Amino acid sequence: MSARIIDGKAVAEALRGRLAERVSALGFRPGLRVVRVGEDPASGVYVRNKDRAALKAGLDSATIQLPEATGEAELLDLVAKLNADPAVDGILVQLPLPRQIEAVKVLAAIDPAKDVDGFHAMNAGMLATGQRGLVPCTPKGVMHLLAAARIPVAGARAVVLGRSNIVGKPMAALLLAADATVTVVHSRTRDLAHECRRAEILVAAVGRAEMVKGDWIAEGATVIDVGINRLPDGRLVGDVDFAAASQHAAAITPVPGGVGPMTIACLLENTVEAAVARRGVREAG
Ligand SMILES: Nc1nc(=O)c2c([nH]1)NC[C@@H]1CN(c3ccc(C(=O)N[C@@H](CCC(=O)O)C(=O)O)cc3)C=[N+]21
């Protein structure tokens, strides 16, 4: 059997189209500012793709590029300025940050109402306690993909591989809120393969190229691959051995063209949501 491929690029395009319509009805351009310190290669493609998508959706979007040697106080000053700017609805500080800057301090300084990454402890707490807040883009994008592919989540056995604050933990919280039975597994889990084989929905988010093997996948499972890993030969692969997993899964996301484009679409969605909430806009429909 060969799995159905869940086309994240197409689902993201559809979501961006709906957002463009929503933005044009607002009568103002939601403002997004992305702050990038230094030149971490992982965030290069992301920044370029995001800028293009944001402008196309009608957002007022700009990237603020700071030098690698920027100090923590300087970055905190910029965040304070963006917090105070009424035209700015969303603030995203690209991670990872250079060594001299403590990321948790910077994330804590962002106004939670403008925290379109959903990384502030306030938004993480809102998600954990089932309250409305800004939800991290990648896990939010995964939930959109599951819905678009008509994968039943309620009651399903879901396994999340990875426990990061930016993907694994919020992913588990969202699946739980959608009534899945959620297991989080990680590098210290005994018999990872066995745990993964129990999954009806497997979300792989460890950042290790093709770590999930074909025989880790139950027959008929849905496989969501969050990993984006660059191999020495330049090829881009996920955390899952795609060809082998496709022989067992019923549905699977590719890399590239799976979760990545959804992360960007959800960043735009969060910016629109932040703008609507902050400015007290009442939308029709
Ligand atoms: N504060 C913060 N928030 C982030 O969300 C964040 C970050 N920092 N730092 C860097 C990572 C990386 N990231 C990506 C998102 C989408 C693609 C993406 O769209 N990838 C495409 C194309 C990839 C390619 O062609 O190279 C795909 O998977 O199909 C990639 C990478 C968000 N990140």
The ligand as an SDF file (V2000), in Angstrom:
LIG
                    3D

 33 36  0  0  0  0  0  0  0  0999 V2000
   10.5290   32.6240   16.4460 N   0  0  0  0  0  0  0  0  0  0  0  0
   10.5940   31.7020   15.4690 C   0  0  0  0  0  0  0  0  0  0  0  0
    9.4570   31.1540   14.9790 N   0  0  0  0  0  0  0  0  0  0  0  0
    9.5210   30.2160   13.9800 C   0  0  0  0  0  0  0  0  0  0  0  0
    8.4570   29.7110   13.5400 O   0  0  0  0  0  0  0  0  0  0  0  0
   10.7980   29.8400   13.4530 C   0  0  0  0  0  0  0  0  0  0  0  0
   11.9510   30.4590   13.9990 C   0  0  0  0  0  0  0  0  0  0  0  0
   11.8170   31.3670   15.0140 N   0  0  0  0  0  0  0  0  0  0  0  0
   13.1880   30.1610   13.5430 N   0  0  0  0  0  0  0  0  0  0  0  0
   13.3800   29.3060   12.3860 C   0  0  0  0  0  0  0  0  0  0  0  0
   12.2990   28.2640   12.3000 C   0  0  0  0  0  0  0  0  0  0  0  0
   12.2050   27.5940   10.9570 C   0  0  0  0  0  0  0  0  0  0  0  0
   10.8500   27.8230   10.4860 N   0  0  0  0  0  0  0  0  0  0  0  0
   10.3750   27.4240    9.2310 C   0  0  0  0  0  0  0  0  0  0  0  0
    9.0860   27.6220    8.8350 C   0  0  0  0  0  0  0  0  0  0  0  0
    8.6410   27.2680    7.5720 C   0  0  0  0  0  0  0  0  0  0  0  0
    9.5140   26.6900    6.6620 C   0  0  0  0  0  0  0  0  0  0  0  0
    9.0290   26.3230    5.3150 C   0  0  0  0  0  0  0  0  0  0  0  0
    8.0790   26.8830    4.8180 O   0  0  0  0  0  0  0  0  0  0  0  0
    9.6610   25.3570    4.6290 N   0  0  0  0  0  0  0  0  0  0  0  0
    9.2590   24.9790    3.2920 C   0  0  0  0  0  0  0  0  0  0  0  0
   10.3740   25.1820    2.2840 C   0  0  0  0  0  0  0  0  0  0  0  0
   11.7400   24.8220    2.7740 C   0  0  0  0  0  0  0  0  0  0  0  0
   12.8470   25.0110    1.7430 C   0  0  0  0  0  0  0  0  0  0  0  0
   12.5880   24.9320    0.5370 O   0  0  0  0  0  0  0  0  0  0  0  0
   13.9980   25.2280    2.1880 O   0  0  0  0  0  0  0  0  0  0  0  0
    8.7470   23.5450    3.3030 C   0  0  0  0  0  0  0  0  0  0  0  0
    8.9330   22.8520    4.2990 O   0  0  0  0  0  0  0  0  0  0  0  0
    8.1530   23.1370    2.3130 O   0  0  0  0  0  0  0  0  0  0  0  0
   10.8250   26.4770    7.0500 C   0  0  0  0  0  0  0  0  0  0  0  0
   11.2430   26.8280    8.3150 C   0  0  0  0  0  0  0  0  0  0  0  0
   10.1970   28.6150   11.3880 C   0  0  0  0  0  0  0  0  0  0  0  0
   10.9640   28.9030   12.4480 N   0  0  0  0  0  0  0  0  0  0  0  0
  1  2  1  0
  2  3  2  0
  2  8  1  0
  3  4  1  0
  4  5  2  0
  4  6  1  0
  6  7  2  0
  6 33  1  0
  7  8  1  0
  7  9  1  0
  9 10  1  0
 10 11  1  0
 11 12  1  0
 11 33  1  0
 12 13  1  0
 13 14  1  0
 13 32  1  0
 14 15  1  0
 14 31  2  0
 15 16  2  0
 16 17  1  0
 17 18  1  0
 17 30  2  0
 18 19  2  0
 18 20  1  0
 20 21  1  0
 21 22  1  0
 21 27  1  0
 22 23  1  0
 23 24  1  0
 24 25  2  0
 24 26  1  0
 27 28  2  0
 27 29  1  0
 30 31  1  0
 32 33  2  0
M  CHG  1  33   1
M  END
$$$$
